[in-house]
Amino acid sequence: MAGEGKLGPCMQCVRCMLFVFNGLFWLTGGGLLVVGIWARIQFSDYMKLSSHDYSTACYVLIGAGALVIIIGFLGCCGAYKEQVCMLKTFAVILGFLFLVELGGSITGYVFREKIKSGFSEGLSVALDDYKQDGFKKAWDGLQSKLECCGNKNYSDWFYKEWTTDETYNNSVPHSCCIKDEVSCNINVTNHPATVYSTEGCYDAAVNFFEDKLLIIGGVALGIALFQLIGVGLSCCLASSIQHSSKYELV
């Protein structure tokens, strides 16, 4: 091994810290992978109700998580074998990942208004497509989980043919019912307390996604900042190994 045993106590400590960093780095990679998969599953049906497809962001998280796990091995090998090339490559990749994740977090914040417009447009159109299986499942899941009804309010359903049967006057899908009761969704103007009549699904969905995206963005930004520690440790160790090798040649 190049320079093995030639490092001073301080650099041996840095080397150990790099091993610890990589252990934590693998955990963050696994975290990104899990968050990406969770977001893809959690939001898959809801995305059908938006005019924009945001599934690419989920795949970016999954890909970043897998890449983090892979390059973690590079950092460990570089530290164990004391290979300058591996350590520098590891630092460059970490720096690149940091810029990508930082850029992604900033982009997500800047374009958060686009999420709102996407849902506003998508929900309006999706009201007409309720009878299709995919949209019915998405609408029912959205309304029952977020406790909302319609786009702006429950009266949106009054003017839509949301059922394959004869459309009932002043009625809404059963998923708007607060309790699973017979005819709770029929002629709801006579008993609005039986359905989610206080909030439309646009406001509920925007609040839901903003909260979740804030958490995801915070996690991604925290991981990105954490990677700077790895950049510093690997550069410091690589520099020390290079210095030891030159001193040994002299």
C-alpha positions as CSV (number, residue, x, y, z in Angstrom):
1,M,0.0,0.0,0.0
2,A,1.3,3.4,-1.0
3,G,2.5,5.3,2.0
4,E,1.0,2.7,4.5
5,G,2.4,3.3,8.0
6,K,3.9,6.6,7.0
7,L,1.0,8.7,8.1
8,G,1.3,10.7,11.4
9,P,-1.1,10.2,14.3
10,C,-3.2,13.1,13.1
11,M,-3.7,11.8,9.6
12,Q,-4.4,8.3,11.0
13,C,-7.2,9.9,12.9
14,V,-8.4,11.6,9.7
15,R,-8.3,8.2,8.0
16,C,-10.4,6.7,10.8
17,M,-12.9,9.6,10.6
18,L,-13.2,9.0,6.8
19,F,-14.2,5.4,7.5
20,V,-16.8,6.6,10.0
21,F,-18.0,9.2,7.5
22,N,-18.4,6.5,4.8
23,G,-20.5,4.4,7.2
24,L,-22.8,7.3,7.8
25,F,-22.6,8.1,4.1
26,W,-24.0,4.7,3.3
27,L,-26.8,5.3,5.7
28,T,-27.7,8.6,4.0
29,G,-27.6,6.9,0.6
30,G,-30.0,4.3,2.0
31,G,-32.2,7.1,3.3
32,L,-32.3,8.8,0.0
33,L,-33.2,5.5,-1.7
34,V,-36.0,4.9,0.8
35,V,-37.4,8.4,0.6
36,G,-37.4,8.2,-3.2
37,I,-39.2,4.9,-3.3
38,W,-41.7,6.1,-0.6
39,A,-42.4,9.4,-2.5
40,R,-43.0,7.4,-5.8
41,I,-45.4,5.1,-4.1
42,Q,-47.1,7.8,-1.9
43,F,-47.6,10.3,-4.7
44,S,-48.2,8.0,-7.7
45,D,-52.0,8.2,-7.7
46,Y,-52.1,11.9,-6.8
47,M,-49.8,12.7,-9.8
48,K,-52.6,11.6,-12.1
49,L,-54.6,14.5,-10.8
50,S,-52.0,17.1,-11.8
51,S,-51.3,18.6,-15.2
52,H,-47.5,18.2,-14.5
53,D,-45.7,14.9,-13.9
54,Y,-43.3,15.2,-10.9
55,S,-42.3,11.5,-10.8
56,T,-38.8,12.4,-12.3
57,A,-37.9,13.9,-8.9
58,C,-38.6,10.6,-7.2
59,Y,-36.4,8.8,-9.6
60,V,-33.6,11.4,-9.1
61,L,-33.7,10.6,-5.4
62,I,-33.6,6.9,-6.0
63,G,-30.7,7.2,-8.4
64,A,-28.8,9.5,-6.1
65,G,-29.3,7.1,-3.2
66,A,-28.0,4.2,-5.2
67,L,-25.0,6.3,-6.4
68,V,-24.2,7.3,-2.9
69,I,-24.1,3.7,-1.8
70,I,-21.8,2.8,-4.7
71,I,-19.3,5.6,-4.3
72,G,-19.1,5.0,-0.6
73,F,-17.1,1.9,-1.4
74,L,-14.8,4.0,-3.5
75,G,-14.1,6.2,-0.5
76,C,-13.5,3.2,1.8
77,C,-11.1,1.6,-0.7
78,G,-9.2,4.8,-1.1
79,A,-8.8,5.3,2.6
80,Y,-7.9,1.6,3.3
81,K,-5.4,1.3,0.5
82,E,-4.3,5.0,0.9
83,Q,-4.7,5.5,-2.9
84,V,-4.5,9.2,-3.8
85,C,-6.4,8.8,-7.1
86,M,-9.3,7.0,-5.4
87,L,-9.6,9.6,-2.7
88,K,-9.5,12.5,-5.1
89,T,-12.0,10.9,-7.4
90,F,-14.2,10.3,-4.3
91,A,-13.9,14.0,-3.4
92,V,-14.8,15.2,-6.9
93,I,-17.9,13.0,-7.0
94,L,-19.0,14.2,-3.6
95,G,-18.5,17.8,-4.7
96,F,-20.5,17.1,-7.9
97,L,-23.3,15.4,-5.9
98,F,-23.4,18.4,-3.5
99,L,-23.9,20.8,-6.4
100,V,-26.6,18.6,-7.9
101,E,-28.5,18.3,-4.6
102,L,-28.1,21.9,-3.8
103,G,-29.4,22.9,-7.2
104,G,-32.3,20.5,-6.9
105,S,-33.3,21.9,-3.5
106,I,-33.2,25.5,-4.9
107,T,-35.1,24.5,-8.1
108,G,-37.8,22.8,-6.0
109,Y,-38.2,25.9,-3.9
110,V,-38.3,28.3,-6.9
111,F,-40.8,26.2,-8.8
112,R,-43.1,25.4,-5.9
113,E,-45.7,27.7,-7.5
114,K,-45.7,25.4,-10.5
115,I,-47.0,22.6,-8.3
116,K,-50.0,24.8,-7.3
117,S,-50.8,25.6,-10.9
118,G,-50.4,22.0,-11.9
119,F,-52.9,20.8,-9.3
120,S,-55.3,23.7,-10.1
121,E,-55.4,22.8,-13.8
122,G,-55.2,19.0,-13.3
123,L,-58.0,18.7,-10.7
124,S,-60.3,20.8,-12.9
125,V,-59.8,18.4,-15.9
126,A,-59.8,15.2,-13.7
127,L,-63.3,16.0,-12.5
128,D,-64.5,15.0,-16.0
129,D,-62.4,11.8,-16.0
130,Y,-63.7,10.4,-12.7
131,K,-65.5,7.5,-14.4
132,Q,-62.1,6.2,-15.6
133,D,-60.7,3.6,-13.2
134,G,-57.3,5.3,-12.7
135,F,-58.8,8.7,-12.0
136,K,-61.6,7.2,-9.8
137,K,-59.0,5.5,-7.6
138,A,-56.9,8.7,-7.4
139,W,-59.9,10.9,-6.6
140,D,-61.3,8.6,-4.0
141,G,-57.9,8.2,-2.3
142,L,-57.3,11.9,-2.3
143,Q,-60.7,12.8,-0.9
144,S,-60.8,10.2,1.8
145,K,-57.2,10.7,2.9
146,L,-57.0,14.5,2.8
147,E,-60.7,14.8,4.0
148,C,-61.7,17.1,1.1
149,C,-64.3,17.1,-1.6
150,G,-64.2,18.4,-5.2
151,N,-61.7,20.9,-6.6
152,K,-62.6,24.1,-4.9
153,N,-65.5,22.7,-2.9
154,Y,-67.9,19.8,-2.9
155,S,-70.4,21.6,-5.2
156,D,-68.0,21.0,-8.1
157,W,-69.4,17.5,-8.4
158,F,-72.9,18.8,-8.9
159,Y,-72.2,19.8,-12.5
160,K,-70.2,16.7,-13.5
161,E,-71.2,13.2,-14.7
162,W,-69.1,11.4,-12.1
163,T,-71.0,8.2,-12.1
164,T,-71.8,5.7,-14.9
165,D,-75.4,5.6,-13.5
166,E,-77.8,8.5,-13.8
167,T,-76.2,11.5,-12.2
168,Y,-77.9,12.5,-9.0
169,N,-78.7,16.1,-8.4
170,N,-76.6,17.8,-5.7
171,S,-74.7,14.6,-5.0
172,V,-71.0,13.7,-4.7
173,P,-68.8,10.5,-4.8
174,H,-69.1,8.3,-1.7
175,S,-65.4,9.1,-0.9
176,C,-66.5,12.6,0.2
177,C,-68.5,11.1,3.1
178,I,-67.2,11.7,6.6
179,K,-68.7,8.4,7.7
180,D,-69.5,5.3,5.7
181,E,-73.3,5.6,5.7
182,V,-75.9,4.7,3.1
183,S,-76.9,7.6,0.9
184,C,-74.5,10.0,2.8
185,N,-73.5,11.4,-0.6
186,I,-77.0,11.9,-2.1
187,N,-78.6,15.4,-2.2
188,V,-75.9,16.6,0.2
189,T,-77.2,20.2,0.1
190,N,-79.9,18.9,2.5
191,H,-77.2,17.5,4.9
192,P,-73.8,19.0,4.1
193,A,-72.5,17.9,7.5
194,T,-72.3,14.3,6.2
195,V,-69.5,15.2,3.7
196,Y,-66.2,17.1,3.7
197,S,-67.8,20.4,2.8
198,T,-65.4,22.8,4.4
199,E,-62.3,22.3,2.2
200,G,-61.7,21.6,-1.5
201,C,-59.0,19.2,-2.6
202,Y,-56.9,21.8,-4.3
203,D,-56.1,23.6,-1.0
204,A,-55.8,20.3,0.9
205,A,-53.4,18.8,-1.8
206,V,-51.2,21.9,-2.0
207,N,-50.8,22.0,1.8
208,F,-50.1,18.2,1.8
209,F,-47.5,18.4,-0.9
210,E,-45.8,21.5,0.4
211,D,-45.4,19.9,3.8
212,K,-44.0,16.7,2.4
213,L,-41.7,18.5,-0.1
214,L,-40.4,20.7,2.6
215,I,-39.3,17.6,4.6
216,I,-37.8,15.9,1.5
217,G,-36.0,19.1,0.5
218,G,-34.7,19.6,4.1
219,V,-33.4,16.0,4.2
220,A,-31.7,16.4,0.8
221,L,-30.1,19.7,1.7
222,G,-28.8,18.3,5.0
223,I,-27.3,15.3,3.3
224,A,-25.7,17.6,0.7
225,L,-24.1,19.7,3.5
226,F,-22.9,16.5,5.2
227,Q,-21.1,15.5,2.0
228,L,-18.8,18.5,2.3
229,I,-17.3,16.9,5.4
230,G,-16.3,13.9,3.2
231,V,-14.8,16.2,0.6
232,G,-12.6,17.9,3.3
233,L,-11.5,14.6,4.9
234,S,-10.6,12.9,1.6
235,C,-8.7,15.9,0.2
236,C,-6.8,16.3,3.5
237,L,-5.9,12.5,3.6
238,A,-4.9,12.5,-0.1
239,S,-2.7,15.5,0.3
240,S,-1.0,14.0,3.4
241,I,-0.3,10.7,1.5
242,Q,1.1,12.6,-1.5
243,H,3.4,14.6,0.9
244,S,4.5,11.4,2.6
245,S,5.3,9.7,-0.7
246,K,7.4,12.7,-1.9
247,Y,9.2,12.8,1.4
248,E,10.0,9.1,1.2
249,L,11.4,9.5,-2.3
250,V,13.7,12.3,-1.1
